[in-house]
Amino acid sequence: MAAAAAAQFAVEPAPQLRGEEAGEGTAIVLCHGLTATRRYVVHGSRALERAGHRVVAYDARAHGESDPAPVGEGYGYLQQVADLERVVAARLAPGQRFLLAGNSMGAHTAVAYAMRHPNRLAGLVAIGPSFAGAVEVESLADWERLARALETGGVDAFVERIGEQQPPDSPWRESVLRFTRERMGLHRHLGALAQALREVPASAPFESLSELESLRVPTLVVASHDEADPGHPYAVAAAYAEALPQAQLVSEGEGESPLAWQGGRLSRHIDAFYSEALLSSL
C-alpha cells in the first residue's frame, strides 16, 4: 500500500517548530539527532506509514526549517524536552499514548521526556544514545571546532572538519561525508546551529544512567558497532539496555552498515517492537 503524502505543520509560539505527519493509525513521534533534520531518523523511509502508523516528525530548534532559540533561551536538553512537549500537545490528543523514537540527541531527549511522562508512552526507541551519564568535558573542544568551522566556512568547512575525524582507510568514510553534506544542506540557520553544537553536548538530559532503572516503559535500544559509528559507542547503548527494566537491544551484524543508517530495516524493527509493546499492555 502506498503511503500518503506528508502534511506539513508548524507549532507556535516561538521558536516556531516545523514538521510533518503522514499515515493513519497508532502514533509514532520521531526526534532526530544533532545537525540532522526530521528526515534522518528513518532516512526518508515510509515503511512505518505503510505498516499502519501515524508518524509525526519535526525539526528541532535551529535545525532544518525550525526557528533558532529566542533571545534568552538556548539549546540544552531542558529546551529540547520542552519543545517535544509542545509538539505532543499540538499534534496528539490529550492523554493519547504513543511510541516515541529518537536518534542520538533525539534519543536523549526521548528518554528525558519518558522520565517526565511515562504514562503517555506505549513504548520508547533509543537509537544510538551516546550520553553515558556525564558530560564528556574533553569532547567539548571537538564540538567547538566544528561550531567554528560552520560559522567561518559554512557547510564545506564543516564537512572538511568531519572528514579530518574519519580514518582515511575507513570503508564508511565516503558514506559519512555524503550523509553529512546532504543533511547540512537542509538547515536554514547555520549560525544558530553552530551555537547548538556548543550547547547540546554541554547539557545533560538526566543525571546518571541509574535513573533509567526506574523507567518502566517498553524500550528498544538500537546500537551501532564502533567501527562504522564510533561517535555512538556500542557499549553506551548496551548500558542503556542493561539499565532499563523493559529493554531489548538490537544491532546490525558484524561488518554491515549500521542499523541506524538503514531507514527501511530500522522502520521494520520499530514496527515489530511497537506491535509487541502494544500487545504486552493489553
Stockholm file with secondary structure:
# STOCKHOLM 1.0

chainA/1-282         MAAAAAAQFAVEPAPQLRGEEAGEGTAIVLCHGLTATRRYVVHGSRALERAGHRVVAYDARAHGESDPAPVGEGYGYLQQVADLERVVAARLAPGQRFLLAGNSMGAHTAVAYAMRHPNRLAGLVAIGPSFAGAVEVESLADWERLARALETGGVDAFVERIGEQQPPDSPWRESVLRFTRERMGLHRHLGALAQALREVPASAPFESLSELESLRVPTLVVASHDEADPGHPYAVAAAYAEALPQAQLVSEGEGESPLAWQGGRLSRHIDAFYSEALLSSL
#=GR chainA/1-282 SS CCCCCCEEEEECSSSCEEEEEECCSEEEEEECCTTCCGGGTTTTCCHHHHTTEEEEEECCTTSTTSCCCCTTCCCSHHHHHHHHHHHHHHHSCTTCCEEEEEETHHHHHHHHHHHHCGGGEEEEEEESCCCCSSCCGGGHHHHHHHHHHHHHHHHHHHHHHHHHHSCTTCTTHHHHHHHHHHHHTTCSCHHHHHHHHHHTTTSCSSSCGGGGGGCCSCEEEEECCTTTCTTSCHHHHHHHHHHSTTEEEEECCTTSCCGGGCHHHHHHHHHHHHHHHHHHTC
#=GC SS_cons         CCCCCCEEEEECSSSCEEEEEECCSEEEEEECCTTCCGGGTTTTCCHHHHTTEEEEEECCTTSTTSCCCCTTCCCSHHHHHHHHHHHHHHHSCTTCCEEEEEETHHHHHHHHHHHHCGGGEEEEEEESCCCCSSCCGGGHHHHHHHHHHHHHHHHHHHHHHHHHHSCTTCTTHHHHHHHHHHHHTTCSCHHHHHHHHHHTTTSCSSSCGGGGGGCCSCEEEEECCTTTCTTSCHHHHHHHHHHSTTEEEEECCTTSCCGGGCHHHHHHHHHHHHHHHHHHTC
//
